[in-house]
Amino acid sequence: MDKVHSLIASERDVRLDKYVCQQLPELSRARVQKLIADGRITVNGQPAKPGLKLNTGDRLEVAIPPTPPEQLLPEAVPLDILYEDDDLLVVDKPAGLTVHPTPGHISHTLVNALLAHFPHLADIGDWLRPGIVHRLDKDTSGLMLVAKSSAAQANLIGQFKSHSVTKAYMVLVKGRLTPENGIIEAAIGRDPRHRQRMAVVAGGREARTEYQVVRYIGDYTLLEVRPETGRTHQIRVHLGAIGFPVAGDKIYGVKAPFLARQFLHACRLGFSLPSTGEYIEFKSELPADLEQALEDIA
């Protein structure tokens, strides 16, 4: 659980990051800026940027996550590797597998499995996320990219930042969504009332999601969803915000008796190879549990 510090600004025209460092000297400037980027520091209930100038009396909340584990151990967890070259891997991640360790989940993650297969990944990037260039939620299945070198990691992260990576998901929502094609544009940030959740909020980060109806099944709609941006929980938050919650999503969506997890599968992933610039694309069929869910409601 996060440790939350509540502060009242006692001076004006001081930068937010500088003021937090002054009040909480155990935090480095880099750590404070990372907390701000992650939406863990709010001013008057709203996420803010590091350079924000405070006013006397502004209310600050600083939510500090627990200290992560100090060592990552390789584990012999099976991996479904669809593609591999000297630069990268394309992995089909099963539902239930967390991508990287967290303070409450230090084992049986994709990173632990990757380290067992590729020990040299420990030297690439963030020590908690070696080789990781994007992520999927624990209960989301499907395609993921993993870098095998620092140069490839930088290249792939750049492709994600420039929105040149194709990402598509199969999603089942409650209700009959119309029109059959649409775009959801709504800023996303930390929910000021529930700090562990994301929400559509004023002052959040720009987020854009495109969807297309695949078919209607009873009182549900199967969608192909293409998030143009990569905000945390973006698809789940956006669809819930327009009144069509993701089936099986216990946080933002609606429970479904025929599902043990959220119906969210990363079905298509396209990108340019760092070595040649050639564009390649991969597809992943729905896993058995989601196929069975569609049969149960048909």
N, C-alpha and C positions, 0 to 999 in steps of 0.2 A: 504494500500500500504506500502511496506517495506520502511524503512528509510535507505538509503545507505551512508556509510561513506567510502571515498576514502583516503587511507593512502600510504605514501612512506616510506619504511623502512630506518631509519637513522643510523642503526647500523647493525652489522653482528654477526652471531653465537648466536643469541637469539632465543629462541623457539617462534613459531608463537603465541600460546595461551598466553604466558607471555607478548609478545609485544603488542598484542591487548588489554590486560587488562591494560597495562601501558598507552596506548594512549586513551582508552575509559574507564576510571575508574568507570563509572556508571554500567559497566558489571562485574559480578562476574566471577571467573575462570570457575565455573561449567556452567554458561550461555554461555561463549565463547566456551567451548568445545562442548556444545550442538549445537551451531550455526555451528561449524566446521563439526560435524557429519551430520548435515542436509544439508551440501553443501552450506551454506549461507556465507562462508568466502572463498575467492579465493586469490591465489597468482599468479600474472602474468596471470590472466584469467583462472587458473586451480584450481579445488578443492584441498585442502591440508589436511594433518593430523596435529593434535595438536602439535606433537613433531618436526615438520619441522623446521630446522634452517634457518633463513632468511639471505639474503645477502643485503648489502647496495644498495638501489635503487629499491628493489623489490616493485611491485605495489600490494597493498592489497585493496580488496573491502569487506566491512562488511555490509551485508543486514540484518537489524533487523526488524522482523515482529512487527506489532502493539501489544500493551498490550492486553492480552485476558480479557474477562469478569471476574469479581470477584466472581460471584455466579451462580451456575447452578440450574435451577428450574425444578422440575418434571412436565411433561406434559402428559395428557391422550391421547397419540398417540397409536393407535392399534398396537399390535405386533403379528406376526405369529411365535409362538414358537413351533418348531418341537420336541424338546427334552429338558428335564430339570431334573437335580438331585441336590444333595446338593452342588456340585462343580461348575456346569456350565449350560449354556443354549446353544442351537443351534437355531438360529433365521434365518428366511428367509426374508431378507431385500428387500423391494421394491425399484425400481428405484426412484430417486428424493429425497431420504431421506439421508441427510448427517450423517455420523457416529458419529462425536463428534463436539461440538461447536468450532467455530473459531471467531476471532474478528469481522468478517463481517456476521456471521451467529450464533447467540447465542441461537436460539430457534428452535423447531421442528426438533430435531436431534434424532438419535437412543439413545444417552445417556440420553436426557431428558425423552424419553419414558421409558427407563430402570429404571430410578430413580422413576418414578411413580409406577411401578410395584414392584420394589425391592429397597426401600429407603436405605437399609444398604450398597448398592454398593458405596455410596458416600465416604465410608471409605476405599475403596480398590484401591490401586495404585494411579496413577497421578490424581489430582483432576479434570482435564479437560477430562480425558479418563478413568473414573472409570470402572474397569472390562474389559476394551478393551485389547485384546491380538493381534489383527490384524485388518486390515481395508479394506473396499471396497470404491471405488470412489462413489460420490453422485449418478451418473447416471448409476452405475453398480448394478444390482440386484443379489440376491442369498444368499448363505449360509454364516453365520458368527458364530464364537464362542465367547462367553462372559463368563468370570470367575465370580463366585459368592463368592470367598474367596481369600485372599492373597496367600495362599499356592497353590490353583488351578491356579491362575494367573501365578505364578512363574513356575509351572510345564508346563503349556501350552505354555508360551513364550519360555521355553527351548526346547519344541518339535518343534516349528517353527524355532528356531535358528539351530537346528540339522538337519533340512530338513526332519524330519520324519512324518510330516503332509502331507496327500494327498490333493492336491488342483487341481481341474479341472474346466475349464470354457468353455462354448459354445461361440464361436466368429464367426462373419460373416465378411469376408474381401472382398475387391474389387479385382477382378482378379481371375484367375485359378491357385492356388498355387500348384506347383510341386517341388520336389517329394511329394508323399502323406504322408510321415512321415519325420520328420526332427527335428534338434536341432539348435537353434539360441544361439550363445555365443558371447556377446558383452557387454563391460563395460558401465554402465549407471551412469551419474552424472548430476548436474545442467547444463543447457544450458548456456554457458557464454554470449550469446547474448540476451537471454530472461530468466531472472532469475526465473520467475514463472513456467518455463517448464523444463522437463527433456530431456536428449538426450544421444545418444551413443557418448561418449567422451573418449579420451585418459586420463588415470589416474582416470577414474571413478571406481565405485565398481563393482566387478565381478557379472555378471548376466547370467542366463542360462534358456532358455525356450524351452520346447519340444512341438511339435504339431503333430496332426494326422488329416487328411482330413476325415470328416464325409460324405460329399457329395458336388458335384458341382451343383450350381443352376444358370443357365444363366451365366452371367459374374461375378458371386460371388462364394466364397468357404466358406462352413460352416466347422468350425474346432472345435475339442476338444483340448484345450491348457492347458499344465501343467507347470506352472512356478516353477522351482526348487528353485530359490531364490525369495526374496520378495521385490524387489526394487520398489520405487514409480513409478507408471504408466508403469511397466515393459512390460506387454503384448502389450500395445498400442505403446510404443516406439519401441520395437523389431520388431513388424510386420510392422510398418511404415518404419523402417530402411531398411527392405529387399524388400520394394516396394509393399507390400500388406496391405494397410491401413485398419483399422477397420471401417466398415460402420457406418455412423452416428456420428463418433468422430470428433467434430469440432476443436479440438486442434492438434491432431497428425494424424488424419485419413482423411476421405473424407465424405462430406455431402451426404445424401441419401434422396430422396424425400419421401420414404416410412417409414422413421424412424424419431422420435422426439428426440431420444437419441442414444448413442452408443450401438451397438449390442454386449454386453458383459454381460454374466450371469454366476455366480459362481454356477455350477451345481452339483458338487460333493465335499465332504469334509470328510476326514477320519483322525482319531487321536486315541490316547490311553487314556482311562479314567484315570484321576489322582489317583483315589482311588484304582483301581484294576489292572491297566496296560492293561486291555482288549482293543483290537482295535475294533472300531466301525466306520461305514461309513454311511453318509447320502446323499441323492440325492434330487435335486430340478428340477422340469420340467420347461421348458421355460415359462415365463409369457405370457399373452395374446397378448401384443403389439409386442413381438418378433415373436411369432407364426404367427401373422397376417402379419408381414413384410415378412416372408418366403413365405406365400401364395401369396403376392402381386408381388413377383419377379419370382415365379415359372412359 
